[in-house]
Amino acid sequence: MRFQQKEDIAKFQSSSYYSKVLDEHVKPVSYGLVSVDFESEVEDDIIPLFRRGEDFNYGVEFMLLISFLETASRESVEDALAHLQKLIIHYSSFIVQATSGCCLDHMDSLYSHASVIRFP
């Protein structure tokens, strides 16, 4: 789901209906339910999105959850994320859309960053 503001995510997650859906339909695995919220920007230019046409109507979503060691330097983290972005750009011919960003509650989560990559 995509929200315009962080506050909208909080409102959605505090909804009793959302909690009910989770309780009734989501079976947590042995290590618990994984939920990751991350902040990102999407393409500002709408023309490339329209060029991909019906590719947005179907496809496969790949979610990459990233966790760095606490001892990792800031430079190492930035380098790893830059290499991920280069990889996405290198394979852009068969990636419909890629969205990456920093997790909003990364202090309370195992993950600090996330990416959602859509393939045809």
DSSP file (Angstrom, degrees, kcal/mol; ACC not computed):
  #  RESIDUE AA STRUCTURE BP1 BP2  ACC     N-H-->O    O-->H-N    N-H-->O    O-->H-N    TCO  KAPPA ALPHA  PHI   PSI    X-CA   Y-CA   Z-CA
    1    1 A M              0   0    0      0, 0.0     2,-0.5     0, 0.0     0, 0.0   0.000 360.0 360.0 360.0 147.6    0.0    0.0    0.0
    2    2 A R        -     0   0    0      7,-0.0     2,-0.3     2,-0.0     0, 0.0  -0.965 360.0-173.9-119.6 129.9    1.2    3.5   -0.7
    3    3 A F        -     0   0    0     -2,-0.5     3,-0.1     1,-0.1     6,-0.0  -0.872  25.5-138.7-118.8 152.6    0.4    6.4    1.6
    4    4 A Q  S    S+     0   0    0     -2,-0.3     2,-0.3     1,-0.1    -1,-0.1   0.806  85.8  26.1 -80.0 -29.3    1.1   10.1    1.1
    5    5 A Q  S >> S-     0   0    0      1,-0.1     4,-1.1     0, 0.0     3,-0.6  -0.950  73.0-122.6-136.2 153.1    2.2   10.8    4.7
    6    6 A K  H 3> S+     0   0    0     -2,-0.3     4,-1.8     1,-0.2     3,-0.4   0.863 112.6  60.8 -58.4 -37.2    3.7    8.9    7.6
    7    7 A E  H 3> S+     0   0    0      1,-0.2     4,-2.2     2,-0.2    -1,-0.2   0.840  97.8  58.1 -61.7 -33.3    0.7   10.0    9.7
    8    8 A D  H <> S+     0   0    0     -3,-0.6     4,-2.3     2,-0.2    -1,-0.2   0.865 103.5  52.3 -66.2 -35.8   -1.7    8.2    7.3
    9    9 A I  H  X S+     0   0    0     -4,-1.1     4,-3.0    -3,-0.4     5,-0.2   0.935 108.8  50.3 -63.5 -45.6    0.2    4.9    7.9
   10   10 A A  H  X S+     0   0    0     -4,-1.8     4,-1.6     1,-0.2    -2,-0.2   0.910 110.9  48.8 -60.6 -42.9   -0.3    5.3   11.6
   11   11 A K  H  < S+     0   0    0     -4,-2.2     4,-0.4     2,-0.2    -1,-0.2   0.928 113.1  47.7 -61.4 -45.1   -4.0    6.0   11.2
   12   12 A F  H >< S+     0   0    0     -4,-2.3     3,-1.2     1,-0.2     6,-0.3   0.933 112.4  48.0 -61.6 -47.5   -4.4    2.9    9.0
   13   13 A Q  H 3< S+     0   0    0     -4,-3.0    -1,-0.2     1,-0.3    -2,-0.2   0.749 108.8  54.3 -69.4 -23.4   -2.5    0.6   11.4
   14   14 A S  T 3< S+     0   0    0     -4,-1.6    -1,-0.3    -5,-0.2    -2,-0.2   0.497  82.8 116.8 -87.8  -2.3   -4.4    1.8   14.4
   15   15 A S    <>  -     0   0    0     -3,-1.2     4,-1.9    -4,-0.4     5,-0.2  -0.413  66.5-139.4 -65.9 136.6   -7.7    1.0   12.7
   16   16 A S  H  > S+     0   0    0      1,-0.2     4,-2.2     2,-0.2    -1,-0.1   0.836 104.3  56.9 -65.4 -31.5   -9.7   -1.7   14.5
   17   17 A Y  H  > S+     0   0    0      2,-0.2     4,-2.5     1,-0.2    -1,-0.2   0.921 105.4  49.8 -65.5 -43.5  -10.6   -3.2   11.1
   18   18 A Y  H  > S+     0   0    0     -6,-0.3     4,-2.2     1,-0.2    -2,-0.2   0.926 111.7  48.7 -59.6 -46.0   -6.9   -3.6   10.2
   19   19 A S  H  X S+     0   0    0     -4,-1.9     4,-2.7     1,-0.2    -1,-0.2   0.893 110.4  51.5 -61.2 -40.8   -6.3   -5.3   13.5
   20   20 A K  H  X S+     0   0    0     -4,-2.2     4,-2.5     2,-0.2     5,-0.2   0.910 108.4  50.8 -64.5 -42.9   -9.2   -7.6   12.9
   21   21 A V  H  X S+     0   0    0     -4,-2.5     4,-2.4     2,-0.2     5,-0.5   0.928 112.4  47.1 -60.5 -45.2   -8.0   -8.6    9.5
   22   22 A L  H  X S+     0   0    0     -4,-2.2     4,-1.8     1,-0.2    -2,-0.2   0.938 113.4  48.0 -61.5 -47.1   -4.6   -9.4   10.9
   23   23 A D  H  < S+     0   0    0     -4,-2.7    -1,-0.2     1,-0.2    -2,-0.2   0.879 120.4  36.5 -61.8 -39.1   -6.0  -11.4   13.8
   24   24 A E  H  < S+     0   0    0     -4,-2.5    -1,-0.2    -5,-0.2    -2,-0.2   0.759 130.6  22.5 -88.0 -26.0   -8.4  -13.4   11.6
   25   25 A H  H  < S+     0   0    0     -4,-2.4     2,-0.6    -5,-0.2    -3,-0.2   0.588 100.3  79.4-123.7 -13.1   -6.4  -14.0    8.4
   26   26 A V     <  -     0   0    0     -4,-1.8    -1,-0.1    -5,-0.5     7,-0.1  -0.886  55.1-162.6-106.8 121.4   -2.7  -13.6    9.1
   27   27 A K        -     0   0    0     -2,-0.6    -4,-0.1     5,-0.0    -3,-0.0  -0.877  20.8-135.6-101.0 107.3   -0.9  -16.6   10.6
   28   28 A P        -     0   0    0      0, 0.0     5,-0.2     0, 0.0     2,-0.0  -0.335  16.9-127.5 -63.1 140.8    2.4  -15.5   12.0
   29   29 A V  B >   -A   32   0A   0      3,-0.5     3,-2.6     1,-0.1     0, 0.0  -0.237  41.7 -81.3 -77.8 176.8    5.4  -17.7   11.3
   30   30 A S  T 3  S+     0   0    0      1,-0.3     3,-0.1    -2,-0.0    -1,-0.1   0.757 132.0  47.0 -56.9 -27.5    7.6  -19.0   14.1
   31   31 A Y  T 3  S-     0   0    0      1,-0.3    -1,-0.3     3,-0.0     2,-0.1   0.343 119.5-103.7 -98.6   8.2    9.6  -15.7   14.2
   32   32 A G  B <   -A   29   0A   0     -3,-2.6    -3,-0.5     2,-0.1     2,-0.3  -0.228  49.5 -43.6 101.9 171.5    6.5  -13.5   14.1
   33   33 A L        -     0   0    0     -5,-0.2     2,-0.6    -3,-0.1    -7,-0.0  -0.602  53.0-143.8 -77.3 132.8    4.7  -11.3   11.7
   34   34 A V        +     0   0    0     -2,-0.3     2,-0.4     2,-0.0    -2,-0.1  -0.890  25.8 167.4-103.6 122.5    6.9   -9.1    9.6
   35   35 A S        -     0   0    0     -2,-0.6     2,-0.4     2,-0.0    -2,-0.0  -0.993   8.4-176.0-134.2 125.8    5.7   -5.7    8.7
   36   36 A V        -     0   0    0     -2,-0.4     2,-0.5    73,-0.0    -2,-0.0  -0.985   8.0-170.4-128.7 127.0    8.0   -3.0    7.2
   37   37 A D        +     0   0    0     -2,-0.4    67,-2.8     2,-0.0    68,-0.5  -0.959  16.0 178.9-111.4 129.8    7.1    0.6    6.4
   38   38 A F  E     -B  103   0B   0     -2,-0.5     2,-0.4    65,-0.3    65,-0.3  -0.977  25.3-128.2-136.7 152.2    9.6    2.5    4.4
   39   39 A E  E     +B  102   0B   0     63,-2.5    63,-0.8    -2,-0.4     2,-0.3  -0.791  41.5 146.3 -98.3 132.7    9.9    6.0    3.0
   40   40 A S        -     0   0    0     -2,-0.4     2,-0.4    61,-0.2    61,-0.1  -0.936  40.5-119.8-152.9 173.4   10.7    6.5   -0.6
   41   41 A E        -     0   0    0     59,-0.4    59,-0.3    -2,-0.3     2,-0.2  -0.959  23.1-147.8-119.7 143.1   10.1    8.6   -3.6
   42   42 A V        -     0   0    0     -2,-0.4    57,-0.1     1,-0.2    55,-0.0  -0.629  44.8 -64.3-103.1 167.3    8.5    7.4   -6.9
   43   43 A E        -     0   0    0     -2,-0.2    -1,-0.2     1,-0.2     6,-0.0  -0.213  38.9-155.1 -51.9 133.1    9.3    8.6  -10.4
   44   44 A D  S    S+     0   0    0     -3,-0.1     2,-0.7     1,-0.1    -1,-0.2   0.751  76.7  77.5 -81.7 -25.6    8.3   12.3  -10.7
   45   45 A D     >  -     0   0    0      1,-0.1     4,-0.6     2,-0.0    -2,-0.1  -0.780  62.6-165.9 -91.7 116.5    7.8   12.0  -14.5
   46   46 A I  H  > S+     0   0    0     -2,-0.7     4,-1.8     1,-0.2     3,-0.3   0.729  75.8  77.5 -74.6 -22.8    4.5   10.2  -15.3
   47   47 A I  H  > S+     0   0    0      1,-0.2     4,-2.1     2,-0.2    -1,-0.2   0.902  90.9  51.3 -59.1 -46.0    5.5    9.6  -19.0
   48   48 A P  H  > S+     0   0    0      0, 0.0     4,-1.0     0, 0.0    -1,-0.2   0.858 108.2  54.4 -60.9 -31.9    7.8    6.6  -18.3
   49   49 A L  H  < S+     0   0    0     -4,-0.6     3,-0.5    -3,-0.3     4,-0.4   0.923 109.1  46.5 -65.8 -42.9    5.1    5.0  -16.2
   50   50 A F  H >< S+     0   0    0     -4,-1.8     3,-1.3     1,-0.2    -1,-0.2   0.843 104.5  62.1 -68.3 -32.6    2.6    5.2  -19.1
   51   51 A R  H 3< S+     0   0    0     -4,-2.1    -1,-0.2     1,-0.3    -2,-0.2   0.822  98.4  56.4 -61.5 -30.1    5.2    3.9  -21.6
   52   52 A R  T >< S+     0   0    0     -4,-1.0     3,-2.5    -3,-0.5    -1,-0.3   0.617  86.6 169.0 -79.6 -11.0    5.3    0.7  -19.6
   53   53 A G  G X   +     0   0    0     -3,-1.3     3,-1.5    -4,-0.4    -1,-0.2  -0.021  62.2  11.3  47.3-122.2    1.5    0.4  -20.2
   54   54 A E  G >> S+     0   0    0      1,-0.3     3,-1.8     2,-0.2     4,-0.5   0.536 104.4  90.6 -71.8  -5.9    0.0   -2.9  -19.2
   55   55 A D  G X4 S+     0   0    0     -3,-2.5     3,-0.5     1,-0.3    -1,-0.3   0.790  84.5  57.5 -58.0 -24.9    3.1   -4.0  -17.4
   56   56 A F  G <4 S+     0   0    0     -3,-1.5    -1,-0.3     1,-0.2    -2,-0.2   0.630  92.9  68.6 -80.9 -12.3    1.5   -2.4  -14.3
   57   57 A N  G <4 S+     0   0    0     -3,-1.8     2,-0.3    -4,-0.1    -1,-0.2   0.686 114.5   4.5 -80.0 -18.0   -1.6   -4.6  -14.6
   58   58 A Y  S << S+     0   0    0     -3,-0.5     2,-0.3    -4,-0.5    -1,-0.1  -0.944  77.3 105.9-154.7 169.5    0.2   -7.8  -13.7
   59   59 A G        -     0   0    0     -2,-0.3     2,-0.5    61,-0.1    -3,-0.0  -0.895  59.9 -68.7 144.8-172.9    3.6   -9.0  -12.6
   60   60 A V  E     -C  119   0B   0     59,-2.7    59,-2.9    -2,-0.3     2,-0.5  -0.967  34.8-146.1-121.4 129.7    5.6  -10.3   -9.7
   61   61 A E  E     -C  118   0B   0     -2,-0.5     2,-0.5    57,-0.2    57,-0.2  -0.828  10.1-164.6 -97.1 131.2    6.6   -8.3   -6.7
   62   62 A F  E     -C  117   0B   0     55,-2.9    55,-3.0    -2,-0.5     2,-0.6  -0.972   4.4-160.5-114.3 124.0   10.0   -8.9   -5.1
   63   63 A M  E     -C  116   0B   0     -2,-0.5     2,-0.6    53,-0.2    53,-0.2  -0.921   2.7-166.0-108.9 125.3   10.5   -7.5   -1.6
   64   64 A L  E     -C  115   0B   0     51,-2.9    51,-2.1    -2,-0.6     2,-0.5  -0.944   1.5-165.2-110.6 117.9   14.0   -7.1   -0.4
   65   65 A L  E     -C  114   0B   0     -2,-0.6     2,-0.4    49,-0.2    49,-0.2  -0.906  11.7-156.7-103.9 128.7   14.4   -6.4    3.4
   66   66 A I  E     +C  113   0B   0     47,-2.9    46,-2.6    -2,-0.5    47,-1.6  -0.891  15.0 179.4-116.2 132.7   17.9   -5.2    4.3
   67   67 A S        -     0   0    0     -2,-0.4     2,-0.3    44,-0.3    44,-0.1  -0.996  10.3-160.9-130.4 127.1   19.6   -5.4    7.7
   68   68 A F        -     0   0    0     -2,-0.4     2,-0.0    42,-0.1    -2,-0.0  -0.787  29.7-101.2-104.8 150.3   23.1   -4.1    8.3
   69   69 A L    >   -     0   0    0     -2,-0.3     3,-1.8     1,-0.1    -1,-0.1  -0.378  29.6-121.8 -62.6 145.9   25.3   -5.1   11.2
   70   70 A E  T 3  S+     0   0    0      1,-0.3    -1,-0.1    -2,-0.0    -2,-0.0   0.790 113.9  57.0 -60.6 -26.2   25.4   -2.5   13.9
   71   71 A T  T 3  S+     0   0    0      2,-0.0    -1,-0.3     0, 0.0     2,-0.1   0.508  79.7 116.9 -84.1  -4.6   29.2   -2.2   13.4
   72   72 A A    <   -     0   0    0     -3,-1.8     2,-0.1     1,-0.1    -4,-0.1  -0.429  67.6-122.7 -67.1 135.0   28.8   -1.3    9.7
   73   73 A S     >  -     0   0    0     -2,-0.1     4,-2.1     1,-0.1     5,-0.2  -0.361  17.8-115.4 -74.5 157.9   30.1    2.1    8.9
   74   74 A R  H  > S+     0   0    0      1,-0.2     4,-2.7     2,-0.2     5,-0.2   0.883 118.0  55.0 -59.0 -38.7   27.9    4.7    7.3
   75   75 A E  H  > S+     0   0    0      1,-0.2     4,-2.3     2,-0.2    -1,-0.2   0.887 106.6  50.2 -63.8 -39.2   30.1    4.7    4.3
   76   76 A S  H  > S+     0   0    0      2,-0.2     4,-2.4     1,-0.2    -1,-0.2   0.901 111.4  48.3 -65.7 -41.3   29.6    0.9    3.9
   77   77 A V  H  X S+     0   0    0     -4,-2.1     4,-2.4     2,-0.2     5,-0.2   0.944 113.2  46.8 -63.4 -48.5   25.8    1.2    4.2
   78   78 A E  H  X S+     0   0    0     -4,-2.7     4,-2.2     1,-0.2    -2,-0.2   0.877 112.3  51.4 -62.1 -37.9   25.7    4.0    1.6
   79   79 A D  H  X S+     0   0    0     -4,-2.3     4,-2.2    -5,-0.2    -1,-0.2   0.919 109.9  48.7 -65.4 -44.2   28.0    2.0   -0.7
   80   80 A A  H  X S+     0   0    0     -4,-2.4     4,-1.9     1,-0.2    -2,-0.2   0.914 113.2  47.1 -62.5 -43.3   25.8   -1.1   -0.5
   81   81 A L  H  X S+     0   0    0     -4,-2.4     4,-2.1     2,-0.2    -1,-0.2   0.871 110.7  52.2 -67.8 -36.4   22.7    0.9   -1.2
   82   82 A A  H  X S+     0   0    0     -4,-2.2     4,-2.2    -5,-0.2    -1,-0.2   0.892 109.2  50.2 -65.2 -38.9   24.4    2.7   -4.1
   83   83 A H  H  X S+     0   0    0     -4,-2.2     4,-2.2     2,-0.2    -2,-0.2   0.871 108.1  52.7 -67.8 -36.1   25.3   -0.7   -5.6
   84   84 A L  H  X S+     0   0    0     -4,-1.9     4,-2.3     2,-0.2    -2,-0.2   0.930 109.8  48.9 -61.7 -44.7   21.7   -1.9   -5.2
   85   85 A Q  H  X S+     0   0    0     -4,-2.1     4,-2.4     1,-0.2    -2,-0.2   0.897 110.2  51.0 -63.1 -40.6   20.6    1.2   -7.1
   86   86 A K  H  X S+     0   0    0     -4,-2.2     4,-2.7     2,-0.2    -1,-0.2   0.894 109.2  51.6 -62.9 -39.5   23.2    0.5   -9.8
   87   87 A L  H  X S+     0   0    0     -4,-2.2     4,-1.8     2,-0.2    -2,-0.2   0.915 109.9  49.0 -62.6 -43.8   22.0   -3.1  -10.1
   88   88 A I  H  < S+     0   0    0     -4,-2.3    -2,-0.2     1,-0.2    -1,-0.2   0.918 113.4  46.4 -62.2 -44.1   18.4   -1.9  -10.5
   89   89 A I  H >< S+     0   0    0     -4,-2.4     3,-1.5     1,-0.2    -2,-0.2   0.906 109.4  54.9 -64.7 -41.9   19.4    0.6  -13.2
   90   90 A H  H 3< S+     0   0    0     -4,-2.7     3,-0.3     1,-0.3    -1,-0.2   0.859 116.9  36.3 -60.5 -36.8   21.6   -2.0  -15.0
   91   91 A Y  T >< S+     0   0    0     -4,-1.8     3,-1.7     1,-0.2    -1,-0.3   0.072  79.5 120.4-104.0  23.3   18.6   -4.4  -15.2
   92   92 A S  G X   +     0   0    0     -3,-1.5     3,-0.8     1,-0.3    -1,-0.2   0.694  58.5  76.6 -62.9 -18.7   16.0   -1.7  -15.8
   93   93 A S  G 3  S+     0   0    0     -3,-0.3    -1,-0.3     1,-0.2    -2,-0.1   0.784 109.5  26.8 -65.7 -24.8   15.0   -3.2  -19.2
   94   94 A F  G <  S+     0   0    0     -3,-1.7     2,-0.5    25,-0.0    -1,-0.2   0.155 101.9  92.8-124.2  21.5   13.0   -5.9  -17.4
   95   95 A I    <   -     0   0    0     -3,-0.8    24,-0.2    -4,-0.2     3,-0.2  -0.969  53.1-166.3-109.8 123.4   12.1   -4.1  -14.2
   96   96 A V  S    S-     0   0    0     22,-2.6     2,-0.3    -2,-0.5    23,-0.2   0.934  72.1 -15.1 -73.3 -46.8    8.7   -2.5  -14.3
   97   97 A Q  E     - D   0 118B   0     21,-1.1    21,-3.3     2,-0.0     2,-0.4  -0.977  56.2-162.5-157.8 144.4    9.3   -0.4  -11.2
   98   98 A A  E     - D   0 117B   0     -2,-0.3     2,-0.4    19,-0.2    19,-0.2  -0.999   7.1-176.6-131.6 131.1   11.6   -0.3   -8.2
   99   99 A T  E     + D   0 116B   0     17,-2.5    17,-2.8    -2,-0.4     2,-0.3  -0.994  11.1 170.2-128.4 124.8   10.9    1.6   -5.0
  100  100 A S  E     + D   0 115B   0     -2,-0.4   -59,-0.4   -59,-0.3     2,-0.3  -0.937   7.3 135.5-133.5 154.5   13.5    1.6   -2.2
  101  101 A G  E     - D   0 114B   0     13,-2.3    13,-2.3    -2,-0.3     2,-0.4  -0.993  50.4 -67.7-178.0 179.8   13.9    3.5    1.0
  102  102 A C  E     -BD  39 113B   0    -63,-0.8   -63,-2.5    -2,-0.3    11,-0.3  -0.692  54.1-109.0 -87.3 135.0   14.8    3.7    4.7
  103  103 A C  E >   -B   38   0B   0      9,-2.7     3,-1.0    -2,-0.4   -65,-0.3  -0.396  19.7-138.7 -64.8 138.4   12.4    1.9    7.1
  104  104 A L  T 3  S+     0   0    0    -67,-2.8     3,-0.2     1,-0.3    -1,-0.1   0.899 100.6  30.4 -67.4 -41.7   10.4    4.4    9.2
  105  105 A D  T >  S+     0   0    0    -68,-0.5     3,-1.6     1,-0.2     4,-0.4  -0.299  74.5 143.7-111.2  47.3   10.8    2.4   12.5
  106  106 A H  G X   +     0   0    0     -3,-1.0     3,-0.5     1,-0.3    -1,-0.2   0.705  66.8  62.5 -66.3 -17.4   14.1    0.9   11.8
  107  107 A M  G 3  S+     0   0    0      1,-0.2    -1,-0.3    -3,-0.2    -2,-0.1   0.799 110.1  40.5 -72.9 -27.0   15.1    1.2   15.5
  108  108 A D  G <  S+     0   0    0     -3,-1.6     2,-0.3     3,-0.1    -1,-0.2   0.316 113.2  68.2 -99.1   6.3   12.2   -1.1   16.4
  109  109 A S  S <  S-     0   0    0     -3,-0.5   -73,-0.0    -4,-0.4    -6,-0.0  -0.802  78.9-126.3-126.2 162.0   12.8   -3.5   13.5
  110  110 A L  S    S+     0   0    0     -2,-0.3     2,-0.4   -43,-0.0   -42,-0.1   0.682  95.5  67.7 -74.3 -18.4   15.3   -6.0   12.3
  111  111 A Y        -     0   0    0    -44,-0.1   -44,-0.3     1,-0.1    -2,-0.2  -0.822  51.3-177.6-113.4 142.4   15.5   -4.2    9.0
  112  112 A S  S    S+     0   0    0    -46,-2.6    -9,-2.7    -2,-0.4     2,-0.3   0.663  74.8  23.1-105.9 -22.8   16.8   -0.7    8.2
  113  113 A H  E     -CD  66 102B   0    -47,-1.6   -47,-2.9   -11,-0.3     2,-0.3  -0.950  61.6-169.3-142.4 159.4   16.0   -0.5    4.5
  114  114 A A  E     -CD  65 101B   0    -13,-2.3   -13,-2.3    -2,-0.3     2,-0.3  -0.990   4.2-165.1-148.7 154.9   13.6   -2.1    2.1
  115  115 A S  E     -CD  64 100B   0    -51,-2.1   -51,-2.9    -2,-0.3     2,-0.5  -0.996   7.0-159.8-139.0 143.1   12.9   -2.3   -1.7
  116  116 A V  E     -CD  63  99B   0    -17,-2.8   -17,-2.5    -2,-0.3     2,-0.5  -0.993  15.6-172.8-120.4 121.8   10.0   -3.5   -3.7
  117  117 A I  E     -CD  62  98B   0    -55,-3.0   -55,-2.9    -2,-0.5     2,-0.5  -0.967   9.9-151.9-120.6 127.1   10.9   -4.4   -7.3
  118  118 A R  E     -CD  61  97B   0    -21,-3.3   -22,-2.6    -2,-0.5   -21,-1.1  -0.862  12.7-173.2-103.7 126.6    8.1   -5.3   -9.8
  119  119 A F  E      C   60   0B   0    -59,-2.9   -59,-2.7    -2,-0.5   -24,-0.2  -0.854 360.0 360.0-113.0 151.0    8.9   -7.7  -12.7
  120  120 A P              0   0    0      0, 0.0   -25,-0.1     0, 0.0   -59,-0.1   0.522 360.0 360.0 -60.4 360.0    6.7   -8.5  -15.6
